[in-house]
Amino acid sequence: MIDIAWLVLRAGSFALTLQAAGMALFRVHLGELVPRAVAAIAVDSRRVAIAALLAALAQCLMEPAHLAGDLSGVRDAQLLHLAFTGAGPELTVRLAGLACLALAARRTAPRTLLSLAGVALAVLSFGLSGHVPRSPLAVLLVPLLLVHVTIVAYWVGALWPLYRATQLEAASAVALLLAAFSRVAIWWVPVIAVAGVAMAAGLLPGVAALIQPYGLLLLGKTGAFALLLVLAAVNRLRLTPAVGRGEAAALGTLRGTLLGEYLLLLAALAATAVMSGAYSPS
């Protein structure tokens, strides 16, 4: 049960941290396009950042218990030291980044420098633990990981503000917002794919590793990414023009595809948390 609780907290910390960072990037990049929804998005951003902060703190407390296999680990000085040595840098940097994001979200207009500092620290925290920093190819793979994480953060963080916009903005404003978002998204999709393939090639010892738990989870993530591309293509090629034309049913369908993208990204992030925390690529 301790290991399961630790993995749940780890997955929750992953997802909430990336969503908080991505929502901050969305507000800085596209916030001016959602004047009616901006106040609601700011409140949501603050709540997500605080939830991520609490999840990261809970993960800090759970680390020594995970090492011990039971709650007695939180009273063991050696395990506390070992937990801080192992996960401490990652969680400390993440907590600092989330604190910046929570403070930056206290106003409707984003505090750009504080937001970007929070995003940078939150993203950097993912480069301080897991298999990539310990790889012999870390000097090549860590930069790829940071780029990969930044793009995923923006993607997962933008989905809820986009959903909010479909509820609170006029259809014409939603169409402009989706077009602006798509102009960025069309460039990051191949970058995600290239970075993911490069990291997998650097971490996996061979094709046979794909039938081991780490490899199977990686294949599951790849499948989720393929479905995400399908939904993103539907949004860009079918729904965005339909919303711009004022088709009544298009907004409802768009909300469904945005929710589908969000759930697929959460599944991919949960798989990542399990992969990096419970299994080895070799």
N, C-alpha and C positions, 0 to 999 in steps of 0.2 A: 504493500500500500504506500509506503514511503516513496519508493521509486516512481510509482504512478503519479503520486501527488507532485513530486519534483518535476516530472516530465510535463504535467499539465501546467504547472507554474512557468516552466521554461517556455512552453509553446505560447502561453498567454502573454508572457513578457515579450517574446519575439513579435507577436502579432500587434499588440498594443503599442509597442515602441515604434514599429515601422509605420503604423497608422498615424500616430502622433506626429512623427517626422514628416510624413507625406501630406498630412492636412496643413502643416505649417508651410510646406513648399507650395501647395495649392493656393493658400491665401496670399502668399507673396507674389506668385506668378499670375493667377487668374482671379484673385479676389475682387478686383475692380469690375469684373464682368457680371457679378451677382449682387447688385446693390440691395435688392429686396431680401436676399437670403443671407447676406453677410453677417448679420447679428446672430442668427441661429447657428451658422457655421462656426462663428467664434466661440459661442457657448459650448458647442459640441467638441471643438478642438480642445478647450480647457478641460472638459470632463475626460476626454480620452487621454490627455497628457497626465492627469492626476491618477487615472486608473492604471496607466502604464507605470507610473512612479510607485504606486502601491504594489503592483505585481512584481516589480524589480526588487523592492524591499522584502517582500515575502520570499522571493527566490533566494535572497541573501541569507535569510534566516533558515531556509530549508537546506542550504548547501551542506553544512556539517551533519545534519540528520541523514541526508542522502549518502554521505560517505560512510556513516556508521551503520546505516540500515535501519535505524530506529531513532526516535526523538531524543534519546539520551545523548546523541552526538552534539546537541546544542550546548551541552554543559562540559564538553571535553575540550580542554584548552588546546591540545595538540591538533584535534580535528578542526577547530576554529581557525588555527593558524594555517593548516593545510588548505582549508577551503578558501581562505582569503588569498593565499599564495596562488592558488589555481584560478579561481573565478573572480577574485577580488578586483583586479584591474579592469576587467570587462564590466563588472557591475558598478564599480565606482564611476567610470566614465559614462556609463549609461544613465546612472542617477543624475549626474551633473547635466547631461544633455536634456533629460526629461524635465529637470527643474527649470532650465532655460525655456523650454517649450511651454511649460505651464505658465510661467511668468509672461511670456510673449503673447499668450492667448487671452490675457486679461482684458485686452482692448479689442474693439471691433476692427480697427485698422491694425494690421500686423506690425509688430516691431521688427523690422527687417533684419537688422544685425543680430539681435538676440535670437530670432527665429533661426537664422542660418547657422549661428553658433550651436544652437541646440541640435539642429539637424546634423551638423558635422560630428558632434560628439556622439550622438545616438548611432550614426552609421559607423563611426570608428570603433564603437564597442563591439561590433560584430567581427571586426578584424583582429580582436585581441584574444579570441578563444576558438575552440573547435579544431577541425582537422587541417584547415588551410594554413594557419600560422605555423603549425608544427611540421608542415610538409618541407622536404628538401628544396622544393621549388617555390617556397613562400615568397621570395623576393619578386617573383613573376605573378603568383596567384593572388596574393593579398590585394594588389591594386585592382585586379579583375573583380575580386570579391566586393570591394568597396563600391566600385561602379555598379555592379550587379545589385547590391543591396540598396543603393541610392535610387535606382530606377524602380525597383520593386516597391520601395517605400512610397515613392510618388504615385505609383499606380494604385496601390491599396489605399493610400491616404486620400486620393482624389475621388474615389468611388462614392463615398458617403456625401461629400459636398455636391457632387454631380446629381446624386439622388435628391438631395435637399433642393437643389435648383429646379428639378422637375416639379416639385411641390409648390414652390414659392415664387418662381419667376414666370414671366410670360413665355409662351412657346417660342417666339422669335428670339428672345434672349437666350433661351436654352439651346437653340440651334446654333447661335453664334458661339456660345460657350463650348459646345461639343466640337464645333469646327476647330476652335483654337486648341482644345485639348488633343484632338486627333492629329493636328499638325506636328505636335511634339511626339505623340505616341508612335507615329509611323517611323520615326527615327530610332526610338529606343528598343523596339521589338527585336530587330536583328542584333543589337548590342547585347541584350539579355541572352539571346540564343548563343551567340559567339562566346560570351563570357562563361555561360553555363557549360558548354561543350569543352572549352579549354580547361576549366576547373575539374570537370569529371575526368578528362584525359590525364591531368596531372596527379589526381588523387587515386584513381583506380589502378590496380596493378595489372589488370588484363580484362578481357571480355568475360571470362568466367566469373568475375566478381559481380556481374550483373544479376546472377541468380542467388547471391547471398543477401541477407536482410538489407544491408546498406544499398546494394545495387537495385533491389526490388523497390525500395522506397524512392530511389532516384528515378526509376522508370515510371513510378506512379506520379512523381512530380512532372515528368516530361509529358505524360498523358494529360495532366491538368493544364499544363501550359498550352498544349495543342487545342484543348477545348476553349481556353481563354482567347486564343487567336480567332477561333470561329465566332465567338460572341463579339469580340472587338470588331471583326469584319462586318458582322451584321449591323452593329451600331453605326459604323462609319459609312457603309455603302447603302444601307436600307433605311435605318431609323432616323439618322441625322437629317437627310433630305426630307423625309416624311414629316418630321417635326417642323422643319422650316416651311413646309407647304401648309402647315396647320391641320394636318390630318388628326382627327380627334383620338383615334385609337393608338396613335404612335407613342404618345407619352406614357401610357400604361404599359405598353410592350417594352419601352425603353427602361422603365423602372424594373421590370422583371429581368432583363438582360444585365443591368447593372448589379442587381442582387446576385444573379448567377455568377458574374465575374468575381464579386466579393467573396462568395462562399468557396469558389475554386481557389482563390488566392489564400484564404484561410487554411484550406486543406493542404496546400503546398507548403505554407509556413509551418503547419503542425508537423508535416513529414520532415521538414528541415530540422526542426527542434529535436525530433526523435533520432534522426540520422546522426546529427552532430553530438548528441548527448548520450546515446545508448549503443551505437554501433561504430565499428571501424570500417573504412573503405577497403582495407587490405585483409 
